[in-house]
Amino acid sequence: MSVLVALAAGLSVWAGSRQANASVMEAKSSAATVSSTRLLGRRLRCTASVRAEVEPGQAISVKLAIHNRSKRTVEVKLWVFSAQIVLRAGDGTVYDSRALLAGLPGIPPPIPTKLRPGKSVRLGAVKVPVRWSGPLRITPECMGKPLPVLRVAVAPSAPPADQTTAVDEVVAASAHLLDQCRPQTPGVPVYGQIDPPAGNAPPLDAQCSLTLNSEGTFSVAQVLVLVPSDLAGVQVFLPYETLWPTGRVDGLPSDPPYEAIAWQFVVTASRATPVAAATLEASDFSTRSAPSWEWTPSGFRSQGAGSCGGTVFIWGGRGPEIDFISACPATP
C-alpha cells in the first residue's frame, strides 16, 4: 500500500529500560525459514522469522511477535516503529525500514496494550521487495531492540538476454504507461505523452528515461517520467526510491504544475517485476479536479479525481499513482 502526504500551505509538522544483562539472544534455522529471538527484560520475548530464500523482485517478509513468558500481565506500547528491520545486501546496500517514516509529520504516538500471561501479540510483518544481490543480512528490531542477524539467500536467476530485451520487458510491465513515451536505449531520454487509461483528460507531455544496472543474476531498471518534459532538478533517492531526501518531504524549486514519477523494476530473463515507485507533483489551486490512477498488478485503476492545488508525495507501493495535472490550470 502506498503512503500519501499532501501539502497545501505547508507541513503541520518506546524507549524501554536498559536490561542488557537480562537479555538472551539466539538464532535458529530450518530448511525453509530462519528465526531469531531475544528476551526483552525478564517477562517478554520477541521472535522474528523469515523465509530462508527469496526470489529477486519478490518481497522479503520479516514477521515479528512478542510473547509474555511471565505470570503477570505486562503493558507494552505499540506503534509504527515497534517492528523494523535493517537490511544489508551483498552489493553493500543498507536499507533501514525506519528511514521512510522518520521525521515525517503525523506519526501516531505509542498505544499502551495489555498482554496477559502466556499470550502473544503479533507486531506485523516488515516487507521489502528485493532488488539487490545476496546474501542478505537482516537485523530485526523489536520495540527498539536489535535481534540476532537473519541470513537470507537470494535465489539464483538468469539476467535478461540484452539491453533491448530488458527495455522491452519493462515497457510491457508498465501497464501501458510508456506506450507513447517509450525509452529505446538505456540512459537516453525520449519525449512523448502519457495517456490516461480511460476518460478524456488531456495527456501529459513528458520526458521518459530508463537506466539499467546489473546485480549479477538479474538487472535493475530505473524509470523516470518528467512532466513537463523540461522539468529540472529531479533526483531519485536510493535505496528508498523517493523523489525527495530521506526523512523529510521537499518539493522542487520549479513552479507548478509539475509531476515526476520514479518506478523501479527487477528484470530477469523471463520478466520485469515492479518493485518500488514514487510520485511527486504540484499544481495550483483551482476549482478543477485532476483524474487520479493507481497501479495494480492487473493494470491502472481509477482513484476518482482530486482537487487541483498543493504538493503531493506518494510512495511505498510497487507501482506509481498518476494524477493527470494536465487538467489543472497552468501558472500564467
Secondary structure, 3 states (H helix, E strand, C coil): CCEEEEECCCCCCCCCCCCHHHCCEEEEECCCEEEEEEEECCCEEEEEEEECEECCCCEEEEEEEEEECCCCCEEEEECCCCEEEEEECCCCCEEECCCCCCCCCCCCCCEEEEECCCCEEEEEEEEEECCCCCCEEEEEEECCEECCCEEEEECCCCCCCCHHHHHHHHHHHCCCCCCCCCCCCCCCCEEEEECCCCCCCCCEEEEEEEEEEECCCCEEEEEEEEECCCCCCCCCECCCCECCCCCCCCCCCCCCCEEEEEEEEEECCCCEEEEEEEEEEEECCCCCEEEEEEEECCEEEEEEEEECCEEEEEECCCCCEEECHHHCCCCC
